[in-house]
Amino acid sequence: MQNNFASWVLSHVDYNQDSPILIDASDPDKTLSFNQLRSQVQRLIAGLQAVGVRPGDCVCVNAFNSISYSVLYLGVIGAGAVFSGVNPSYSLHELVHHIKMVDAKLIVAEPSTQEKTLEAANSCDLPTSSVYAFNCHNNVTRDDVRSWLSLLQYGEAYFESCSNPDVTVAAYQTSSGTSGLPKAAMIPHSYLISQAQLRMADENIDYRVSRLTALPPMHAFATPIIPASIRQGYPTYIMRRYNEADFIAAIERHQITETYLPPPPVISIPKSRLATQKALESLRQVWWGGASVSYQNQTPFQKLLHEDGRLYPLWGMTELGWISSRTWPEKHQGDSVGRPFKDFEVRVVDDDGHIIRKSNISGELQIRAPYPMLGYIANPNADREVFGDDKDGRWVKSGDVGYIDEEGLIFIVDRKKDLIKVRGWQVSPAEVEGCIQQHPEVVDVGVIGVPDPIGTDEIVRAYIVRRCDSNLTRLDVSKHLAVILAGFKCPKEFIFTDFIPRNPTGKILRRLLREDIL
């Protein structure tokens, strides 16, 4: 590939370039057309260059989603700089860690995160002048902090050239925040282009495409969606952040045909009184990813969809992007996460490093991708842990335990590091969670292993969020599980709590459960 990612996204298109392409889901009068988006991106490139941002410098964005978030994303990358988005819910400690890790030279933060961002910047020896307000939804900002709009006042500049996009970093995306402070994966331009092209590969679509996303925009699950929409001319409605009632209302109001979800809403939406078949009848494809949901727990959502609607699992990871799913219009059944996308290869490896060639035998899933991440910033030990090279090329160790069946379908059993050892048997937290989630009074659940007080192995502990009007007890859950789980898999300890800590795409932060922060 010979392209700067941003210049590729905003290269010539054949559709009406003045029609709305990015639309605010809560206020559809706020839109950006292709021409408006391209102009604002090129103005931002000029502004970043004017204030001293140079190719290779990192610009950090601390904000929720907006139609203008794509201006920042494409403008930073278009200037030859490196984009790095952070979760606005980060604590001061986490934010300082991130800013130092990526060596940010400039930060754009929405007003709700501004004070914390300024304190973090000060801790990293960045002056207040390096922080800009992303005041799209809230015009209240400090007098000593300039609006990001001031960066659009320097005319237009063309995209910075990228002579080798396969090895030139376009973004830092955080990874493995489930087990400790996140690492920063170095994502090249070619990775981003190839991921967007995957979203453009469906040739058999027989419906009008209208997309809705409420995903955290900095996450690998989300990054291909809007660039692909821009290239294809598909109107895409953007929510600032996920809210169930607003999400369902937006689907019906805008007649959305494609959308994307983390796992918790796949479970909770069918339990909502708002989620009627009429409200969801426009949907044709819904992708979910980030953690496992058993097929049994997917079926209530599937039953709400139009007969042509499809609920597809997605398997991916920050280091590689989207890896596998199903392809329209095939129907999805069972617990598989589909087949690898074009140019991706998946294999199963045992604990001794030997390739498992037989079907239905579990081991660690390893992936060979066309454009993987380049590595982690200043973390060679993590690089050695995740990469494996052989005569076939470079493989990425997913950390997921799974298998491949006779039809080439991939099944995820659990995270390798999350498996619980009970009396010598391995217990999958995801399996136990899936069974507990089937109880109608359970809203959310997280399962971990804790030391057995009378042995050397572990016992299973479940953290459970009950429905607000529920009096669910430990005994109720135990009776529910007794008929669907082997005894050694059933939790011996139950803790009822108000929430399960998750990352932005719904993956349970088990390290926080182990620290018993609830």
N, C-alpha and C positions, 0 to 999 in steps of 0.2 A: 504493500500500500504506500502511496505517495501523497499523504494528505495531513494537514492539521485537522483534527476532528471537527472543530467549529466551522472551518471553511467548507468541509464536506457536508455538514448538516445544512448549511445555508447556501449551498451551491444552487444553480438554476433548477427550478421546478416547473412542471407543466400545468399545474392547476392555477386558479385565480389567486394571485399573490396579494390581493387586497381583501380577501374574505377572512373572517375570524378563524384562527387556528388554535390559539390558546385562550380559554374562556374561564372567567371566575365563576365557579359553580354557585356561589351564594349571590352574586350580582352579575348576571350574564351580559349586562351592558358594558362591563369592563372586559375588554378583549385585546388581543394582539394579532395582527395579520402577519403573514410572512414578511412583507415589506417593512412593516413597523418593527418587527423583531430584528430583522437584519440591520436596519438603520440604527436601532438602539445598541445592538451589540458592537457595531463598528464605532459608534460614538464612545462606548465604554472602553474599547481598546485604546482609542486616542486619549481618553482621560487617564487611564491607568499608566500609559506611557508618559503622560505629562507630569504625573506626580511621582515618577521614578521607579515604577514597577518594570522590571526587566525580565527577559526570558529566563525561565528556571526559578524565579522567585515564587513563593507560595502566598496565595491570597486565601484567607480563611473566612467562611461565611457561617454565622450563627443565627439562623432564622428558620421559621416554619415556611411552608410552601406558599407560592404566589405565582401568578402568571409572569411576574418580573424576575422570579428566581432563575428562569432560563436565560434571561439577559445576563445576569451575573455569571452563571455557569459557562455559557458560551463565550462571553466577553473575556473572562479570565483566561480560558484555554486559547481563545483566538489571539490573545496578546502574547502567547507563548509562555505564559506563566502557568503555575500549577494550582488547580482548584482543590480546596479541601473544605467540605461541609462538616459541621458538627451538630450533634443533637442538642437542641435548645434546652433540654432538661439537664444537661451536664451540671454537676456541682462545680464550684470554684476549683477544687483540686483537680478534677477531671479536665476542665477547660485549660488550666495552666499546663497540665501534662501534654495536652494536644498541641497547644500553641508552640511549646518548646520542641516537641517531637517533629513537627513539620517545619519549624523555623519560619513561622509566618512573618511576612513583611508588612502586610496590610490586612485589616479585619473589617468586615461589614456585618453589623449586628442589628437586629430589629430592636425597637425601643424596649420591649419587655425583657430583653436579655442584656440591655446596655450597661447597667451598673455593674453587673457581675463580669461582663466582658471587659469593661474598663479596668476593673480591679485585677483581672487576670493579665491584661496587657501590661499593666504597671509592674506586676510581679515578674514579667518576662522582659522588662526594660524597654517596652514599646511605648512611645509617647502617645498622648491623647490624639494628636494629629494623625496617627496611623489608623484610627478607628472611625468608621463612617456609619451613619444611621441608615438602616434599610427601612425607611419609614413609608411602607406601602399601605399598611392597614392602620397605622397609628401615627399621627403627625406630631405627637408630643416627643420632643427630644431635647437634650441639653444644649444650651447656647454654645458651649465650647466643642460640640461634636457636629461636624458637617454632614449634610445629607448625601447619600450616595448619588442623588440626582446631580450634584455639583460636578460629578465625574463625566456627565454627559454634555458638558458645555465647551468641549475642545474640538469640535468638528468631528469628522469621521476619519478613521484609519483602516487600512486593509489588514487582513489576517497575517499574523507572523508565519513565515514559511516553516515547514517541518520536513527536513530532508530525509529523516529516517524515523517514521512514525512507529515502527516496530519496537524501538528502544528509547524513544523520547517520552518522558513522563508528562501526562496530561492532568492527572488527578492523584491525590492521596485519599484512599478510602480505608476507613478503619475496619479492623477485623479482630475477632476473638475477644470481644468484650464480655463474653459469658464466663470467662475463667480468670480474668484479671484486667488490668488497664489495657485498653486496646492498642494493637500494633497498627502501623500505617502501611498499607500495601501500595506499592508504586505501580500505577495503572498507565500503560502506554496508550497513545492515540489509537493504534490499530485495534486494541482490545475494545475500546468504546465504539469504533466504527463497526467492527464485526458483530458486536452485541446488538446494535441497532438494526443491522441488516437481518439478523435472525427474526426480529419482530416484523420485518417486511417480507418474509419468505412465503407467507400463506397466499396461494394463488387461486384457491377454490372458494373464497369468501362470496357468499350469495346474499349478503344483507348490507345495509348501509352502516358503515362503521362510525360510531360516536363513543369516545372513550371517557372514562372518569377515573381519576387517580387521587387518592388521599394518602399515598405512601410517603414516608420521609424521603425527600428528594435527593438526599446525599447517599442513600443506600443503594447497593448493587442491584437489588430487586427492581428499583425504580429507574435507574439511569438510562436503560435503553428505550423506555416508553415514549417520552416526549420527543427525543430526536427522531425516532421512527415515525411518529405522527407528523412531524414537520416535513419530513421527506415525502410522505405519502399524501399529505393534505387532509388528514383525518382530524376533525375538530376534537379537541381534548379539553374536558372540563377539569378544573383543578380546585381541590379543597385545601384550605389552609392546614387543616389537620383532621384526623378521623373523628367523627361523631356519628353514632349509629343512626339516630333519627334523621339527621341532615343527609347522611349518605343514602339512606333509603328514599328520602324525598327527592334527592337530586336524580336518582335513577329514573323515577317516574316523571319528574318534571321535564327532564332533558332527553327522555327516551334513549337512555344509555344502552349500548349493545355490548360493550366490552369494559371490564373493570378488573381490579387487582386487589387482593386482600392478604393480610397476615392471618395466621390460624385462628386467633380468638374470635373474630367476627364470623368465621365459617360456622362456629359452634353457636354463637349468641344470636345471630340474625334470625334464624328460624324460630327462636323462642320469643321474638318481638311481635307484639300485636300489630305493628306497622308493616311487617313483612308479609304482605298478602301476595297472592299470585298476580293480581292486577298491578301492584306496585313494581313487581320484578319481571313482568312479562316481556319487556323489551330486550332483556339480557340474552345474549347468544353465547358469549364466552366469558368465563370468570376464572382467572388464574389465582391460585393461592400458594404461598411458599414462606419459608422461614423456620418452620418446625413441622413435626408430623401431626396429622389428623387421620385417625383410622377411617376406613371407607364407611363403616357403620355410622360414624359421626358426621360424615359428609352427606349422607343420603337425605336428611331432612332439608338441607339447602337445595339439593338437586331437585327434590320434589316440588319446590316452589317455582322452579324455572319453567319457561315455555318448553314444549316437547322437543324443540330444536336446540334448547339451551344446553351448554356443556360446562361442567365444573372440573377444571383441570389442575392437578398438582404440578408444582414447579420445584425442581431441585436445582440449587445453585450455591455458590459461595463467592465471597468477595474476591478471592484470588483468581477466579475464573469467569464469574458472571453466571448467566443462565446455562445450565448443563443439559437438563433433560425435561421433557414434558410429553404431552400428547399433541397430536396434530389434527386440526379441524378437517373433516367433521366426525372423526372417530369418537365412539363413546368410551367413557372411562369407567372401568369397574375394577374392584379390588384395591389393594393397598399399594400398588406400584406407583412410582413417580415417572412412568413413561419410559421412552427410549432416548438415547443421546441425540442432541441436535447435530446437524451436518458438521463434519470436521472435528467432532468430539469423539473420543474413545474412552471407554470405561472398562476397567478390569478389577478383579477381586484378588486380594493378596492375603495369605495367612500370616500368623504372628512371627513366623520365621523368614518372611520375605519371599515365599514361594508363590507363584501365580496359581490360582485355583481355576482350572479350566472346566470343571464339571458344573452343571447347572444346579441352582438351589443350595449351594454350599456357602455359608456366610464367611466373610472376612472383611478387611478394610477395603473400601472402594477407593481406587486411584484413577486419576483422570489425566488424559493428554488432550490439551486444548490448542487451537490454532494460535491464539494470542493470550497467553497467561500473564499474570502480573510479573513484573521484573524482579520482585523481591520485596522485603520489608525495609523501611528506612533504618539504617544503622543497627541492624539486628541479624548478624550472620548466623547466630545460633538458631533463631527461628527459621531462617532460610534453610538451614541444613535439616531441620525437623520436617519441613513441609515438602521439600523438593527431593525427587529421586531420579537419577539419570541412568539409563541403560542403552543398549544398542538401538532401541526403538525411539529414543528421544527423552524428553523431560516429562516426568510424571509428577502430579501434585497429589499428595496424600490428603484425603478429605477429612480424616478423623471420624468418618461415618462407617458404621458396621452395616453391611448389607449383602445382597446376593443378586444374581441375574438368573432369570428363569429360561426355559427352553425357547421362548418367543423373543428373547432379548429385552424383556422388561426388567427395569431396575427396582429393587425393593430395599428400603432403608429400615434397618432394625432399630438402631439408636446411635447416639454418639458414643464412640469407643470409650472415652473417658468418663461417660456418665453411667455406664453399666454397673449394676449393683450385684455384689457377690453374696448370696445367701446360702449357707450350708453347702458351698461348692458349686451351686447353680447360679447362672447369670440371669439377672432380672432386668428387663428393659423398662426404665421409667416411663417412656412414651406409651408402652403397652398398658401399664397400670393407669396412667393418666387417662388414656382413651376409654378404659372401662369405667372409671369414676365419672368421667364427663357424660356418660350415658344416663346418669341419674338426673331426673328432671329438675331437681332442686339445686344442682351444682352449676355455678356460673363459671368457675375457673379452678384449676388445680395444678399443683406442682409437686413432683415426687423426687426424693433423693434417698441415698443410702446413708445411714449413720452407724457408728460402731455398735456392735451387739454387746451390751453390758456383761453378758455371761459367756462370751465366746470371742473368737478371733476374726469372724466375718462381720457382716453387716445385717441390719434389719431395714425394712422399708418404712419410710416416714412420708406421709401425705399432708401437704398444706392445702386446705380447701376453702374456697370462697363460696358461701351459700347465697342463694337468692335472698333478697332483702326481707321477704316475708316468711322465710323458712326457719323451722326449728330442727333442722336435720341434725342427727346425733352420730357419734362414732358407731354405735350399734347399728343404726340404719345403713350406714355405708358398708359396714362389714357384712351385713346380710345381703346387700345388693351385690357385693363382690363374690360372695361365697359360691354363687351358682355360675359364675362366668370366668373365675380365675383359679389357678392352682393355689393351694394353701400357702406355699412358700413365697408366692408373689404378692400375697395380700399384705397391705401395710399393718404393722404392729403398733404404729404410733400415728395419731391424727392431730393436727393442729388447725383449728378454724381461724381464719384471718380475713382481713378486709381486702387484700390484694395479693397478686402474685407478681413479683418483679420480673419485667420482661424488657428486652431491648426494643428499638423502634419497629422491628418487623415481627414482633411477637415471640421471639425465642426466649425461653425461660432463663433467667440469670441464676443458675443453680448455686453459684458461689455465694450469692447473697442469702439463699436459703440455708446453705451450710453454715454461714456465719450467724444464722438465726437472728437476722436483723429485724424480723417482723415481731 
